[in-house]
Amino acid sequence: MARVTVEDCVDKVPNRFELVMLAAHRAREIASGSPAT
């Protein structure tokens, strides 16, 4: 599994709050049965 740090993610999404919202949304998708990438 790849090691992804917050610093790596902030390069793509500059706002940390938005980053948390994106991560939570993806976690909900995976929990509901969406395939993990």
PQR file with spaces between the fields and no chain letter, atoms N, CA, C, O and H, PARSE charges and radii, in Angstrom:
ATOM       1  N    MET     1       0.845   -1.179    0.000 -0.4000 1.5000
ATOM       2  CA   MET     1       0.000    0.000    0.000 -0.0000 2.0000
ATOM       3  C    MET     1       0.890    1.242    0.000  0.5500 1.7000
ATOM       4  O    MET     1       1.908    1.289    0.690 -0.5500 1.4000
ATOM       5  N    ALA     2       0.500    2.225   -0.766 -0.4000 1.5000
ATOM       6  CA   ALA     2       1.278    3.466   -0.859 -0.0000 2.0000
ATOM       7  C    ALA     2       1.141    4.277    0.424  0.5500 1.7000
ATOM       8  O    ALA     2       0.079    4.320    1.045 -0.5500 1.4000
ATOM       9  H    ALA     2      -0.327    2.186   -1.327  0.4000 1.0000
ATOM      10  N    ARG     3       2.232    4.910    0.797 -0.4000 1.5000
ATOM      11  CA   ARG     3       2.202    5.808    1.957 -0.0000 2.0000
ATOM      12  C    ARG     3       1.927    7.215    1.442  0.5500 1.7000
ATOM      13  O    ARG     3       2.756    7.809    0.752 -0.5500 1.4000
ATOM      14  H    ARG     3       3.095    4.874    0.292  0.4000 1.0000
ATOM      15  N    VAL     4       0.778    7.728    1.778 -0.4000 1.5000
ATOM      16  CA   VAL     4       0.386    9.067    1.351 -0.0000 2.0000
ATOM      17  C    VAL     4       0.317    9.942    2.596  0.5500 1.7000
ATOM      18  O    VAL     4      -0.409    9.633    3.541 -0.5500 1.4000
ATOM      19  H    VAL     4       0.105    7.245    2.339  0.4000 1.0000
ATOM      20  N    THR     5       1.069   11.023    2.590 -0.4000 1.5000
ATOM      21  CA   THR     5       1.085   11.916    3.747 -0.0000 2.0000
ATOM      22  C    THR     5       0.168   13.110    3.507  0.5500 1.7000
ATOM      23  O    THR     5      -0.231   13.389    2.376 -0.5500 1.4000
ATOM      24  H    THR     5       1.658   11.273    1.823  0.4000 1.0000
ATOM      25  N    VAL     6      -0.154   13.800    4.581 -0.4000 1.5000
ATOM      26  CA   VAL     6      -0.972   15.004    4.473 -0.0000 2.0000
ATOM      27  C    VAL     6      -0.272   16.027    3.590  0.5500 1.7000
ATOM      28  O    VAL     6      -0.918   16.726    2.810 -0.5500 1.4000
ATOM      29  H    VAL     6       0.170   13.573    5.499  0.4000 1.0000
ATOM      30  N    GLU     7       1.042   16.113    3.713 -0.4000 1.5000
ATOM      31  CA   GLU     7       1.789   17.074    2.904 -0.0000 2.0000
ATOM      32  C    GLU     7       1.644   16.772    1.412  0.5500 1.7000
ATOM      33  O    GLU     7       1.534   17.690    0.599 -0.5500 1.4000
ATOM      34  H    GLU     7       1.567   15.545    4.347  0.4000 1.0000
ATOM      35  N    ASP     8       1.644   15.484    1.051 -0.4000 1.5000
ATOM      36  CA   ASP     8       1.433   15.105   -0.352 -0.0000 2.0000
ATOM      37  C    ASP     8       0.040   15.520   -0.821  0.5500 1.7000
ATOM      38  O    ASP     8      -0.125   16.017   -1.936 -0.5500 1.4000
ATOM      39  H    ASP     8       1.733   14.738    1.711  0.4000 1.0000
ATOM      40  N    CYS     9      -0.945   15.317    0.026 -0.4000 1.5000
ATOM      41  CA   CYS     9      -2.325   15.634   -0.343 -0.0000 2.0000
ATOM      42  C    CYS     9      -2.560   17.132   -0.435  0.5500 1.7000
ATOM      43  O    CYS     9      -3.324   17.588   -1.287 -0.5500 1.4000
ATOM      44  H    CYS     9      -0.811   14.914    0.931  0.4000 1.0000
ATOM      45  N    VAL    10      -1.912   17.907    0.436 -0.4000 1.5000
ATOM      46  CA   VAL    10      -2.097   19.360    0.426 -0.0000 2.0000
ATOM      47  C    VAL    10      -1.580   19.958   -0.876  0.5500 1.7000
ATOM      48  O    VAL    10      -2.013   21.040   -1.273 -0.5500 1.4000
ATOM      49  H    VAL    10      -1.292   17.537    1.128  0.4000 1.0000
ATOM      50  N    ASP    11      -0.660   19.268   -1.546 -0.4000 1.5000
ATOM      51  CA   ASP    11      -0.215   19.726   -2.863 -0.0000 2.0000
ATOM      52  C    ASP    11      -1.368   19.695   -3.869  0.5500 1.7000
ATOM      53  O    ASP    11      -1.440   20.536   -4.765 -0.5500 1.4000
ATOM      54  H    ASP    11      -0.308   18.389   -1.223  0.4000 1.0000
ATOM      55  N    LYS    12      -2.266   18.721   -3.715 -0.4000 1.5000
ATOM      56  CA   LYS    12      -3.398   18.577   -4.634 -0.0000 2.0000
ATOM      57  C    LYS    12      -4.614   19.382   -4.179  0.5500 1.7000
ATOM      58  O    LYS    12      -5.311   19.979   -5.000 -0.5500 1.4000
ATOM      59  H    LYS    12      -2.208   18.038   -2.987  0.4000 1.0000
ATOM      60  N    VAL    13      -4.866   19.396   -2.862 -0.4000 1.5000
ATOM      61  CA   VAL    13      -6.008   20.114   -2.286 -0.0000 2.0000
ATOM      62  C    VAL    13      -5.445   21.065   -1.235  0.5500 1.7000
ATOM      63  O    VAL    13      -5.132   20.635   -0.125 -0.5500 1.4000
ATOM      64  H    VAL    13      -4.300   18.911   -2.196  0.4000 1.0000
ATOM      65  N    PRO    14      -5.313   22.342   -1.562 -0.5600 1.5000
ATOM      66  CA   PRO    14      -4.613   23.259   -0.658  0.2800 2.0000
ATOM      67  C    PRO    14      -5.323   23.523    0.671  0.5500 1.7000
ATOM      68  O    PRO    14      -4.674   23.923    1.638 -0.5500 1.4000
ATOM      69  N    ASN    15      -6.617   23.311    0.741 -0.4000 1.5000
ATOM      70  CA   ASN    15      -7.366   23.582    1.959 -0.0000 2.0000
ATOM      71  C    ASN    15      -7.498   22.292    2.770  0.5500 1.7000
ATOM      72  O    ASN    15      -8.090   21.325    2.290 -0.5500 1.4000
ATOM      73  H    ASN    15      -7.144   22.986   -0.045  0.4000 1.0000
ATOM      74  N    ARG    16      -6.959   22.261    3.982 -0.4000 1.5000
ATOM      75  CA   ARG    16      -7.000   21.034    4.795 -0.0000 2.0000
ATOM      76  C    ARG    16      -8.421   20.626    5.151  0.5500 1.7000
ATOM      77  O    ARG    16      -8.719   19.434    5.219 -0.5500 1.4000
ATOM      78  H    ARG    16      -6.478   23.047    4.372  0.4000 1.0000
ATOM      79  N    PHE    17      -9.309   21.600    5.382 -0.4000 1.5000
ATOM      80  CA   PHE    17     -10.699   21.266    5.694 -0.0000 2.0000
ATOM      81  C    PHE    17     -11.340   20.541    4.511  0.5500 1.7000
ATOM      82  O    PHE    17     -12.023   19.533    4.694 -0.5500 1.4000
ATOM      83  H    PHE    17      -9.067   22.569    5.327  0.4000 1.0000
ATOM      84  N    GLU    18     -11.120   21.050    3.309 -0.4000 1.5000
ATOM      85  CA   GLU    18     -11.664   20.402    2.114 -0.0000 2.0000
ATOM      86  C    GLU    18     -11.074   18.999    1.945  0.5500 1.7000
ATOM      87  O    GLU    18     -11.769   18.078    1.517 -0.5500 1.4000
ATOM      88  H    GLU    18     -10.565   21.868    3.160  0.4000 1.0000
ATOM      89  N    LEU    19      -9.809   18.844    2.277 -0.4000 1.5000
ATOM      90  CA   LEU    19      -9.159   17.540    2.200 -0.0000 2.0000
ATOM      91  C    LEU    19      -9.835   16.539    3.135  0.5500 1.7000
ATOM      92  O    LEU    19     -10.059   15.389    2.757 -0.5500 1.4000
ATOM      93  H    LEU    19      -9.245   19.593    2.625  0.4000 1.0000
ATOM      94  N    VAL    20     -10.156   16.967    4.343 -0.4000 1.5000
ATOM      95  CA   VAL    20     -10.850   16.098    5.303 -0.0000 2.0000
ATOM      96  C    VAL    20     -12.230   15.724    4.776  0.5500 1.7000
ATOM      97  O    VAL    20     -12.655   14.575    4.900 -0.5500 1.4000
ATOM      98  H    VAL    20      -9.974   17.901    4.651  0.4000 1.0000
ATOM      99  N    MET    21     -12.928   16.688    4.189 -0.4000 1.5000
ATOM     100  CA   MET    21     -14.254   16.409    3.642 -0.0000 2.0000
ATOM     101  C    MET    21     -14.174   15.397    2.489  0.5500 1.7000
ATOM     102  O    MET    21     -15.010   14.499    2.390 -0.5500 1.4000
ATOM     103  H    MET    21     -12.583   17.621    4.088  0.4000 1.0000
ATOM     104  N    LEU    22     -13.172   15.543    1.625 -0.4000 1.5000
ATOM     105  CA   LEU    22     -12.990   14.585    0.529 -0.0000 2.0000
ATOM     106  C    LEU    22     -12.677   13.188    1.057  0.5500 1.7000
ATOM     107  O    LEU    22     -13.212   12.198    0.557 -0.5500 1.4000
ATOM     108  H    LEU    22     -12.493   16.272    1.705  0.4000 1.0000
ATOM     109  N    ALA    23     -11.817   13.108    2.061 -0.4000 1.5000
ATOM     110  CA   ALA    23     -11.452   11.809    2.631 -0.0000 2.0000
ATOM     111  C    ALA    23     -12.659   11.146    3.287  0.5500 1.7000
ATOM     112  O    ALA    23     -12.852    9.938    3.149 -0.5500 1.4000
ATOM     113  H    ALA    23     -11.382   13.912    2.467  0.4000 1.0000
ATOM     114  N    ALA    24     -13.468   11.921    3.995 -0.4000 1.5000
ATOM     115  CA   ALA    24     -14.661   11.373    4.644 -0.0000 2.0000
ATOM     116  C    ALA    24     -15.660   10.877    3.600  0.5500 1.7000
ATOM     117  O    ALA    24     -16.277    9.826    3.769 -0.5500 1.4000
ATOM     118  H    ALA    24     -13.311   12.903    4.107  0.4000 1.0000
ATOM     119  N    HIS    25     -15.810   11.632    2.535 -0.4000 1.5000
ATOM     120  CA   HIS    25     -16.726   11.234    1.461 -0.0000 2.0000
ATOM     121  C    HIS    25     -16.270    9.918    0.833  0.5500 1.7000
ATOM     122  O    HIS    25     -17.081    9.022    0.598 -0.5500 1.4000
ATOM     123  H    HIS    25     -15.309   12.487    2.397  0.4000 1.0000
ATOM     124  N    ARG    26     -14.984    9.809    0.566 -0.4000 1.5000
ATOM     125  CA   ARG    26     -14.453    8.580   -0.037 -0.0000 2.0000
ATOM     126  C    ARG    26     -14.581    7.404    0.928  0.5500 1.7000
ATOM     127  O    ARG    26     -14.880    6.286    0.506 -0.5500 1.4000
ATOM     128  H    ARG    26     -14.326   10.537    0.757  0.4000 1.0000
ATOM     129  N    ALA    27     -14.358    7.646    2.211 -0.4000 1.5000
ATOM     130  CA   ALA    27     -14.501    6.578    3.205 -0.0000 2.0000
ATOM     131  C    ALA    27     -15.935    6.072    3.239  0.5500 1.7000
ATOM     132  O    ALA    27     -16.166    4.869    3.355 -0.5500 1.4000
ATOM     133  H    ALA    27     -14.115    8.554    2.553  0.4000 1.0000
ATOM     134  N    ARG    28     -16.909    6.990    3.138 -0.4000 1.5000
ATOM     135  CA   ARG    28     -18.303    6.569    3.109 -0.0000 2.0000
ATOM     136  C    ARG    28     -18.609    5.750    1.858  0.5500 1.7000
ATOM     137  O    ARG    28     -19.350    4.769    1.922 -0.5500 1.4000
ATOM     138  H    ARG    28     -16.722    7.968    3.044  0.4000 1.0000
ATOM     139  N    GLU    29     -18.041    6.151    0.723 -0.4000 1.5000
ATOM     140  CA   GLU    29     -18.241    5.392   -0.517 -0.0000 2.0000
ATOM     141  C    GLU    29     -17.701    3.970   -0.374  0.5500 1.7000
ATOM     142  O    GLU    29     -18.368    3.009   -0.755 -0.5500 1.4000
ATOM     143  H    GLU    29     -17.439    6.948    0.672  0.4000 1.0000
ATOM     144  N    ILE    30     -16.504    3.840    0.170 -0.4000 1.5000
ATOM     145  CA   ILE    30     -15.893    2.516    0.336 -0.0000 2.0000
ATOM     146  C    ILE    30     -16.703    1.679    1.316  0.5500 1.7000
ATOM     147  O    ILE    30     -16.917    0.489    1.086 -0.5500 1.4000
ATOM     148  H    ILE    30     -15.962    4.621    0.480  0.4000 1.0000
ATOM     149  N    ALA    31     -17.155    2.291    2.408 -0.4000 1.5000
ATOM     150  CA   ALA    31     -17.937    1.565    3.411 -0.0000 2.0000
ATOM     151  C    ALA    31     -19.268    1.073    2.844  0.5500 1.7000
ATOM     152  O    ALA    31     -19.796    0.055    3.292 -0.5500 1.4000
ATOM     153  H    ALA    31     -16.982    3.257    2.595  0.4000 1.0000
ATOM     154  N    SER    32     -19.810    1.792    1.862 -0.4000 1.5000
ATOM     155  CA   SER    32     -21.099    1.388    1.297 -0.0000 2.0000
ATOM     156  C    SER    32     -20.960    0.400    0.141  0.5500 1.7000
ATOM     157  O    SER    32     -21.955    0.013   -0.473 -0.5500 1.4000
ATOM     158  H    SER    32     -19.381    2.619    1.498  0.4000 1.0000
ATOM     159  N    GLY    33     -19.712   -0.010   -0.157 -0.4000 1.5000
ATOM     160  CA   GLY    33     -19.528   -1.063   -1.146 -0.0000 2.0000
ATOM     161  C    GLY    33     -18.826   -0.659   -2.423  0.5500 1.7000
ATOM     162  O    GLY    33     -18.586   -1.505   -3.285 -0.5500 1.4000
ATOM     163  H    GLY    33     -18.904    0.305    0.341  0.4000 1.0000
ATOM     164  N    SER    34     -18.496    0.592   -2.567 -0.4000 1.5000
ATOM     165  CA   SER    34     -17.762    1.037   -3.753 -0.0000 2.0000
ATOM     166  C    SER    34     -16.369    0.410   -3.740  0.5500 1.7000
ATOM     167  O    SER    34     -15.753    0.316   -2.678 -0.5500 1.4000
ATOM     168  H    SER    34     -18.691    1.279   -1.867  0.4000 1.0000
ATOM     169  N    PRO    35     -15.863   -0.017   -4.886 -0.5600 1.5000
ATOM     170  CA   PRO    35     -14.533   -0.647   -4.884  0.2800 2.0000
ATOM     171  C    PRO    35     -13.431    0.336   -4.510  0.5500 1.7000
ATOM     172  O    PRO    35     -13.427    1.481   -4.963 -0.5500 1.4000
ATOM     173  N    ALA    36     -12.508   -0.116   -3.689 -0.4000 1.5000
ATOM     174  CA   ALA    36     -11.349    0.699   -3.317 -0.0000 2.0000
ATOM     175  C    ALA    36     -10.386    0.737   -4.492  0.5500 1.7000
ATOM     176  O    ALA    36     -10.201   -0.264   -5.184 -0.5500 1.4000
ATOM     177  H    ALA    36     -12.511   -1.046   -3.321  0.4000 1.0000
ATOM     178  N    THR    37      -9.782    1.874   -4.713 -0.4000 1.5000
ATOM     179  CA   THR    37      -8.850    1.998   -5.843 -0.0000 2.0000
ATOM     180  C    THR    37      -7.421    1.879   -5.383  0.5500 1.7000
ATOM     181  O    THR    37      -6.502    1.958   -6.198 -0.5500 1.4000
ATOM     182  H    THR    37      -9.931    2.688   -4.151  0.4000 1.0000
